[in-house]
Amino acid sequence: MSTAHRQRRSAYTVDRVAPTAEPQTTTVQTARVLAMARGVPGSMALVLAVAVCVASIAMMLSPSPVAAEELDLVDLSLEEILSMEVESVSKHAESYFETASSVYVLEHDEIVRSGATRLVDLLQLVPGAIVSELSYDVANATVRGFPEPYSGTILVLLDRVPIQSPASGAFFFERFFIDPEEIERIEVIKGPGGATYGANAVTGVISIFTRSASTQDSKARVETGTDGLFSMNIAGGKELAEGQAIRGWLRRFSHDGYARNPLFDGTIVRVYSKELDQEVEVENRFTLPDNDVETTTMGLSHSVTLGDDVNVESRFHFMEGTGDRYSTFTTVYPEFPGTPIPDSTFIQRERQLRWHLSSRLSHRAGAHQLDAIGSFRREKMRLSILGGVEHDTRTADLEIQDRVRWSRNHELDLGVGARLISFSFDPLYERSWTKVEPGTRRETLFSTHAQDRWQVTEKTSITASAKAEFWSLIGNSAQISAVLRGNYRPTDRTQFWTALSRNLANPSYREVAVEMWVAQVPPYWAYVAGGVPEEMIPTGAGHYLAYLPSEEPDPAKYLTSEGGFRAVLSPRATVETSVFYSRVQDLSIAFNPDLNVLVDSELVDGTKVIPIVSANNTDGSMAGAETILRYRGTDRDMIEVSHSLMVTDLALPDNAIEQVTAPKHQVRLRTYLGLPFRVDLTASALWTSGERNVAAYDYVNQELAPEEWGGVVLEDRNTRWKLDLAVQRSFGSGYLARIWGRNLLTDPYVDSFPDFDLLLYPQTVERTYGVSISYQP
């Protein structure tokens, strides 16, 4: 990326901020309220109040006119401030203030200051992002949607290439361990992106850009922390010749995982039994450590300039990781005779291997700007999914886009794309609960894309985009996503925008070709023992529920209207607000039609199962609003306050298996501050409400169970608090030390524990601490 592009983006980052009324008083009161509401001791409340409000106090009292950084900031022209560019909305750089979409950018300096060790730590900083942790190595995240990995509504890009699993439609955040300090920036589109990226970019797009080969700095870092965290990272770049450069990095990361739920910390579990109305002691089935992570990741980038108008940039990413996780052949009533799969619980070493190779050619010729991206990526995973499965997916992509400037006020983008995907699935064990027919197959996706932009008047522009895709997995008919955007700038400092779009969420390979057994329905004798009349005992008693392929997989449809307002209040302050409404049609939710319905299983010959089917059976709506205020004093001082609201109304079937929840309110306070003696402080506070995403669990039998079967909801909070802090200090000769802490405001808690997940007991999110030392010559 050109130096000019980076400078414009940096200029905007310095100034895309907003003031807050009475920052000293408001922030102190907010910190105290947060602390007292969680029952934090007085000493902790005082520390919290000081940590969160010190940024505001210092910015109010600091003698800003003498700061060199601030003088440079004031000297920046308004044109430089407003010319910050983003790329993810239309796949080419465009002015942020001409983008009719809600976009949020995390820059490299902000990423480094945060002390984040995982991608989900960074997404916690993004207004409107929803992060749900099941354990340290399993986390889900989304924007404007539900933190459910298989919803297929959010797209994740790595250096412009989609990295979703083609097999499941999910992005597994726990298997993405690129060094955060090697991320140049993250652009988050909060809203539909299907007209640019196609199906499954419905509620948002997370676009991750790693550092380019033109970045020549070198760095080495060692980091350690609680729960066995250890990381070693090295990175460096070199100019090979004029117009040619290379950069590489390597990271080794390990973590023992969060501490287990105290109920399972030992060989005996002592819990209250609803059935017996007394406390009982039962043997703990989960005694071995799990939830750990060991990864090796590396990256290599190369850029070369061929003449004045041709540039080729190539990237290679390699990720290898392992972790211990419980697997199961669980039956609700294992003593029932004839059960084809015995009950057992064991630890399985999961392993994933991924590598991505991509190359981008950019060529300017007269009025044409041609971009071509080719990529090949492989994802090989060994998973403990209901008995164990190993799948190997290879994906080859080619996309070509031509942007033509017809006149000063008219631009046209045309693009074509082709994708070839090869799936291979193999059970790990003879009695695996996962079956794919056929085990190996190839699918293709072809696409065309067009975008037309008119500058109607000096202050008004209109953009129309559409993308048609032909996905062989669900048929050969065209799947069309489209959007119409409008942008109005009454002044150079203000912007109003609006958009109306149609987007699709395609079913995944998992929904189309996989049979998975889940759990056994109570057998005949269990109903009799419970006093159920014989005529009311379902035909399926003693059989297994099983996810079956959908016979007619159709994409879900999202019709979305959105709008927003941006304003630069001063060279240091901005305000941004947006609203949206989405009408959802034909959403696919897994449901069990009737316990009296039995079908032949393809997994075990001669066996009947109760079908769980993913079908287009749910309609509803989602709506929300968001406001972001940001104020920036100098390059080292910033404070940002945001509020995000999301309301959902989905008509789920009465017999729905899956539950979808999301917090209604999220309030974030994010700040960083330059202190004397070359010390930098970063703080991030988060408050959420209306979040209920924890299933009932039977601690006596140690399995998922509804409350009417004796299940207990361990965590059922309407609100949740979170505070992260990081402090760093630079020393002479290129050394920098950093101390960070996460979840400082809360005791260990269960963040998420959805039905039919792979984890077999509730795991807790806890406070973690770490320290790192880096050297940059």
N, C-alpha and C positions, 0 to 999 in steps of 0.2 A: 504494500500500500504506500502511496506517495507520502513524502514528508509534509506536503501542503495539506493533504487530507488529515494526517495526524494532528497537525497544528490547529486546524479548524476545529477538530473534535475536542482537543484539549482546551481551546478557548471556550467552547461551549460548556465543557465540564466545569470550568472555573466559575461560570456565571449562571448556569441553569439552577437557580436557587430561589428561595422565597423567605420573606420575613415572617416572624411569628410575634403576636402581640405579647408585650411584657415577658420576654423569654426567661429572665431570671426568676421572677416570682412563679410563673406558670410551671416551669420545669421542676423547681424545687417541690412545689405542692404535688405535682404528678408523681415524682419519685417517692415521696413520703407515702402517698396513697397506695402506690403499688406495693411498697414494702409492708405497710400495716395490713393491707387486705390479705396478704399471704401469711400473716402471723410471723413476719420476720422479727427477730429481736431488735431492740432499740439500736444496738451498735451496728447491726447490719443495715438498718434503715438509714442511719447516718451516713455510712459508707456509700450506700446506693444513692442517696440524695446528692452527695458531693460528686460522685462519679458521673452521674447523668447531667447535672446542671453546671459543672465546672466549665464546659465548653461555652455555654451561653454567657456565663459571668465573664470569662476571659475575653470573649469577643466584644462584650459591652465596654470593658475597661481598658483593653489593650490600646496602646498609642499607635493606631493603625497608620497614620501618615508617614511614619519613619520606616515601615516595612518595605523592603525592596520588592517583594512579591506583590504587595498591594499596589505599589506605584505602577508596576507593570500591568496589573489588572485594570486600574483606572484608565491607563493609556490605551487599552484595547478598544478598537472601534466597535460600534454597534453591529456593523456588517460582519465582523469576525465573530462576534458573540452569536449572531443568529445563523451563521453559516455552518454550524455543526452538522455533520452528515451521518445518516444511518443507512444501512444497506439492506436489512432483512425484509423490509416491507415490499420492495419491488425487485430485489436481487441486484440492484445497482445503487451506487451512492447517490443520495438525494438530501436536500436540506431538511433538517428536522422540522423547521417551521413551514414546510410545504408538504408535510406528510399527514394525510388524513387518517391517522390511526393512533391508538394509544400505545406508545413505545417507551420503554424504560431501559437505560443503558448503565451498566456497571463497568467503569473504566479500570484499567490495570492498576493504577495507584490505589484505588478504593479496594480492589481485591486483595492487594498485598497488605494494606493496613489492617484489614479485617482479621488476619491470622487464620482464615478458613483452611481446613484440611480436606474438605469434601465439597462436591458441587452443591449438595443440599444445604450446607452452611451458607453458601453464597446466595442461594435462592431465598433463604430466610430474610435477606436484606431487601428483596424486591417487593414494593407495595402490591398487594393483591395476590401474591403467590401463596399457595397453600401447600404446606409440607406436613407429611404424616409419617412418623417413624414407628415401625413395628419392632425394630431392634437396631443395633448399630449398623449392621450390614444389610438391612432391608428398610428402604425408605421410599415413599411415593411423593410426588410433587406435581402440581399443575397450576394453572391460572384460569380463572373464570370457569371452573369445573369442579370435578370431584377427585380427591386424591386416591384414585383407584387405577392401578397400572394398566388394566386391560380395557379401559374405556375407549382407547384409540382416538382421543380428541385433541391431544397436544403433540406437536411435532418438535423433536430435538435435532438440531443440526450441529455438526462438528466441521468447522471450516467449509460451510456451505453444503455439506453432504448429510442426508438423513441418516441417523444411527439408531432408529427404532428397530426392534426385533421384527423382521417380516413374519416370523412364525406366530407370534402372540399379539402383535400390534402394540407392545409395551416398550417403554424405555426403563431399563433397570438401573436406577441411580447408584445402587450399591456396587455395580460393576464398572463404574466410571471413576478412575482414580488418577486422572491426569493431574500433574502438579498445578495447583491453583495459580502459582506465581508464573506459570508459563501460559496463562490465559491473557490475551491482550485486552479483550473486552467481551461482555455478554450483552446481547441485545434481546430484550424480551418484548414480543408483540403480545399485548393483552387484548385478544380478540381474534376473529377469523382471519386466516391466511390462505384459505383454500384456493382462491383465484390465482394465487402465485405459486403455491406449493402442492396443490391437489388435495385429495381426500385425506382426512385425519389431521388436518391443520385447522381444527374447528374452533377451539376455545383459546388457542394461543400457540406461539412459536418461540422456542428458546434457541437462540443462535449463538454458538460458542466459537469465538475466533482465537486461535492460538497465536503466539508471537511469530512474526514472519522472519525469514532468513536475513532481512535487512537489519534486524535488531542484533547488534554486535556485542552487547555486554555479556560478561561471564559471571557466574555465581555458583557458590557451593553452600549448602545449608544442611544442618543436622537438627532434628527436632525430636523431643521426647515428651511424654505426658502420662497422665493417669490411665489405668486400664491397659497398660502395656503398649501404649502408643510409641512407635519409633519410626522415624523417616529419615532417609538420606537422599539428597537431591543435588545433582550437578547439571549445569547448563552453560552453553557458550556458543558464540558465533564467530565467523571468520569471513572476510571478503577474499574470495578466491582470485578474482580478476576484476577489471573494470566492468561494472554492470552484472556481476555474478557473485552470489554470496550463499553461505550455508550456515545452518544453526542446528544444534542437537541438544537433547536433554535426556536425563535418565533419573528415575525415581524408584526407590525401594521403600515400601510402606507396610507396616504391620500394626495390628490392634487386636487386643484380646476380647473386645466387645464389652457392652455394658454389663454390669453386675446383674445376676439373675434376680428375679422376684424373690423377696425374702421367704415367701411361703415354700419355695423350692430350694432353699439353701440348706441342704442336709439330706439325710436318708429317710427322714420321717416328715410327713406333712400333717400338721395338726390344724384342722379346720372345723367349722360348724356344719353339721349335716341337717338340712331342712327335714329330710325324711325321718331321722331319728330324734330330732329336736334336742341335740346335744353335740358337744365337741367330740370328734373322733380322730384317731391317729391312723393314717394309711401310709403305705410304703411309697416313697417318692420314685416315680418312673424316670425322672429327668435329673440324673446325678452327674453326668459328664459335662464338661465345659463345651459350649458351642458359641455361635454368634461372633466368631473371630474372623479376621481378614488378614490375608497375606498377599500382596500384589507387587508385581514388577511392571512398570510402564516406561515407555520411552517414545521419543518423537524425533523426527528429522525433517527439516524443511530446506528447500533449495529454490532460489530464484535466479532468473537470468533475463537480461534485457537484450532482445534481438532487434537492433535498430531503434529508432525513435518512437515507434508506435506499436511494438510487439513486446509483450512480457509473458513469461511462463513461470508459474509458481507451483511447486510440487511439495506434497507433504506425505509423511508416513507416520502412522501411530501404531504402536504395539501395546497390548494390555494382556497380562496374564495374572490370574488370581485364583486363590483357593480359600475355602472356609469350611468349618465344621458346622453341620446343621442336622437337627433331628429329622428323621424320616419315619414313616409309619405304615403298617398294614392294619389300621385300626378298625375294629368292629365294635358296634355299640354293645352287643351281647356276644362275646367271643365263645361262650360255652354252648351256643346254639349249634346243634349238630348239622353237618352238611355245609358249613361255611367254607367256601372254596379257598379263602385266603386267611391264614391264621393271624391272630393278633400279635404284633411285636412292635417294639419301639427301639430304634438304634440310631447311632450317629453315622452320618455319611459325609465323606469328604467331597464337597462340591468343587468343581473346577471349571473355569471359563478361560477361553483363549480367543482374543479378538485382534485383528489387525486391519488397518484401513490405509489404502493408498489412493491418493487423489492428485490430479493435476489440472490446473486452470490456465487457459491461454486467453489473453486479452489482446485485442488488435483493433486499432482505430484507423479507419480509412475514410477520409472525407466526412460525410454526414453519418457514417455507420460506426457503431461501437459493437464489436463482436466479442462475445464471451462463450467459451466452450469449456465444460467441466467433465472430465472422465474420472471414474472411480471404480475401485474393486475392493470389496471388504468381505471378510470371513468372520463368522461367529460360531465357535464350537463350545458347547456347554454340556457339562455332566451334572444333572440336577436330581435332587431327591424329591421328585414330584410324584406322590402317590405310588411309591414302589421303585421309582428311578427311571430316568430316561436320558439318553444322550442325543442331542441334535446338532447337526452341522448345517449351517446356512451360508451360501455363497451368493453375493449380490454384485452384479456389474451394472453400472449406470453410465449413460452418456446424455448430456443435455447441452443444447446449443441455443443461444439467445442473441438476437440482433436488435440493437436499439438504433432507430433511425430518427434523426432530427429533420423533419420535413421543412420546418420553418422555425422562426424564433419562438413561436407560440404553440408548436405542435410536435409531439414526440410519439412514435409508435414502436412498441416492443413486440417482436414475434419470436416464438421459441418452439422447439420440438424436443422430445425426450424419449428414451427407450431404457427399459430395465429388464434384466433377466435374473430370476431368482431360482436357486436350486435348493430344495429342502431334502434333508435326510434325517430320519428318526429311527432310533434303535432302543428297545427296552434294555435296561441294565440287568434285569433278572427275569427268569422264566415266568414268574407270576407278577410281573409288573402290572400296575393298575392303569397304565397309559398305553393306548393303542392308536396307531396312525395307519390308515389305509388309503393309498399305498404308502409304504415306508419311504419311498424316494419319488420325487416328482419335480417338475420344472414349471414355472409360471412366468408369464410376461406381462409387462405393463407399458403401454405406449401412450404418449400424451402430446397435446398441442396447447400452446399458450399464446394469448394476445392481450396487449394492454395499450390503450390509446389515451393520451393525455393532452387536453386542450387548455391553454391559458386564455380563457374567455375574455377577461378584462385584465387590467393591471393588477386587480385585487382578487380576482376569482379564477379558480381552475377546477376542472372536472376530469376525473379519471375513470375509465371503464375497463375492467379486466375480466377475463374468463379463461378457464382451463378445462379441457376435456380429456378424460382418461379412459383407457380401455384395459381393464384388469381381468385377465383370463380366469382368475380364481373364482369370480362370481359371474362370469359370462362375458360376452363380447360387446354388449351395448355400452354406449358412451355414458360416463358419469361426469356431469358438468357442475363445476363450481364457478360462481360469478359474483362480482361486486361492482357497485357504482359509488364513487367517492366524490365529495365536494369539499373545497377549501376556500375560505374567505378570509382575507387579511385586511381589515379596515385601516390598520396602521402597521408600520414596520415592527412594532412591539407586540402586537396582538394577533391571534388567529382563532377562527371558528372552523370546525370541520364536522362532517357527517358522513355516514356510510350506510349502505343497505346491501346485504350479501346473502347468498345461498351457499351453504357448505355441506359436505358429506363426511360421514364417518363409516368407512367400509368395515365389514366383518373381517376378522383375522383368520389365518390358517387354523388356529386353535378352534375357532367356532365352526369351521367348515369341514374339518377332516379328522377330528380327534375324539376318541371315546375315553373318558376317565371315570373310574369308580370313586365315590366319595365316602359314603357311610351306609351302614346297614339299618334298615327300618326295624323297630322292635319285632321279634318273632311272635308267633301265635301264642305261645305260652305266656309271654310277658303281658300281652293284652288280657289274657284270662286271669293272670295273677293280679292285675290291676283292676279287676272287676268290670271290664268292658264286655257288654253283651256280645254274644257270638256273631249276631247278624251285623254288628257294627265293626267287626274286625276287618281291616282292609285286606284285599286280595294280595297286596304286596308285602304282607307281614313276613319278615325274615329275609327279604330280598334287598339288593343294594340299589341305592340311587346312583345314577351315572349320567355325567354330561355326555350328550350325544351330538353329533354334527347336525347343524341346521339344514333342513331340506331345501329351504328357499332363502338363502342368505341375501338380504337386501341392505343397502346402506341406510343409516339413520340420517335424517335431514334436519339441518339447523337453519332457520330463517332469522337473521340478526339485523337489528337496526341499532346504530350507535352514533354518538356524537360527543364533541368535546370542545374545550376552550383552553388556550394557552396565552400567557402574558408575561413579558419581561418587565418587571416593576422597576428595576434599576439594573445597572451592570452587575449587581450582586444578588438579585432576588428574582425568583420566578414563581408563578402559581400555575397549576394545571388541574383541570377537572374533566371527568368523562362519565358518561352514562351509557348503559346498553340494555337491550331486551332481546332475548332469543326465544323463538318458538321451536320446540323440539318435537319432531314427528318420527315415529317408527324407531324409537330407541330400542336397542336389543338388550333385554334383561333376562337372565336365566330364571326359569320358573319350573315348578313341578306341577303338571296339570292335575294329577289325580293319583292317590296311592293305590287305587284299584286298577290302574293301567299298567300292564306289563308288556314289554317288547323283547324280542330276541337280542341277546348281546353278541356283538362281533368279537368281543374280547375273550370270552370263555364259551366255547361251543356247548350247545345244549342248555344254556343258562338264560334265565329271564332277568331283566333289570327294570327298575322303575325309571322312566326317562326324565332327565332334567334337560330342557331344551332352551337354547338361545333363540329367541324369536323377536320380530319387530312388534312388540306388544305394549309399548309405553309411549305416551305423549305427555307434554307438559311445557313448562316455561322456566326460564332463568332470567333474572334481572339484577342489575346492580349499579353502583355509582362509586366513584373514587375521586379523592382530592389529595393533591401533593403540594406541599409548601416547602421551598428550599431557600436557604440563605447561606451565602459563602463569603467569609471575610477576607481570607487570603488563601493561598494554595494549601495551607495546612489547617484551615478552619472551615467547618461546614456543619450545619444543622438542618435536618429534614424531618418533617412531620407529615404523616399520611393517614388517611382513613379509607378503608375499603368496605363496601357493603355488598353482599350477595344474597338474594332470596330465590329459593327454588320451589317449584310446585310441579312435582312429577306424579302422575297417576300410576303408581306401581301396582301390578297385579297382586291380588290378595295372597297368591301362592308364590310370590317372588322369593327366590333363594338369596339373591344378593341385596345388600343394603348400601345405599349411596348417601353420604352425608358430607357437609362442608360447613365451616364456621360462617355465621351470618355477619359478624363484625370483626374487623381486624384494624388495630391502631398500632402504628409503628413510629418510633422515635429513633432516628439514626443520626449520630454526630461523630465527627473527629476533630481533634484540637491539637495544635502545636503548642507545646509547653516549653519553658526555658530548658536550657542544657540539652538541647536536641532530643527531647522526649516528645513522642506523639501518643495521644490517647484516642482510642476508638471505642464507641459504645453503641449498642443496638438493643432496644427494648421493644417487646411485642406483647400485645394483649389481644386475645381472641375470645369470642363469645359464641354461644349457640352451637358448640361442637359436641356431638355425641356419636362417637365412632368406635365404641368398644362393645364387643359382643359379650353375652353371658357365658360364664365358664363354670363347669362342674369340678370343684376342687377335690371332691371325694373320689370320683372316678377319673379325674385329671383328663378331661376332654371337653370339647365344645358341647354345650347343651343349652337349650332355651330355659328361661326362668321357670316355666311350668314343669320342667324335668329336673329341677334342682340347681340350675345354673345361677351364679351370682355375678353381678357386674362389679368388678373391683374398682374401676375408675368410671365415674359418671358425672363429670364436671360440666357446668355450663360455661365456665370461664377458665382461661389458662394464661399464665404469665411466663415471660421468658426474658432473660437479660444476659447478654454476652458482652464481655469487655476484652480489650487487647491494648497493651502498652508496649511501645518499642522505643529503643534508644540507639542512635548511631554513635559509633566511636571512630577515632582516627584510624587511618589506613584501611578503610573500607569495611569495617565490621559493624554488624547490626544485631542487637539482641531483642527478642520479643517474648513477652509473657501474655498468655491469654486464658480466659475461662469462659465456659459455656453453661447455660442453664443455671446461672448463679442464684436466681430468684426462687427456684422451686426445689422441693424435695423430689426424690425419684418418683416417677409416675408412669402409668401405662398410657402411651399416646394413642395407639391404635391397635385394634385386635379384631379384624373383620372375620366374618364367617368363612369357613372352609379355606383358611389360609394354611400355608405350609408349616408355620410355627405352631407347636402343639401346647404351649403354655404362654401366658402373658409375660412379656419381657418389658423391662422398665427403661426409661430414658433418665439419665442421671447427670449430675454435675461432672464436668470434665475440665481438666487443667492441662496446660502444656507450656513448654518453653523451647525456643529455637535460637540458634546462632548461625548467622550467615556471613559469608565473606564475598565481597565483590571488588576485584582489583581495580 
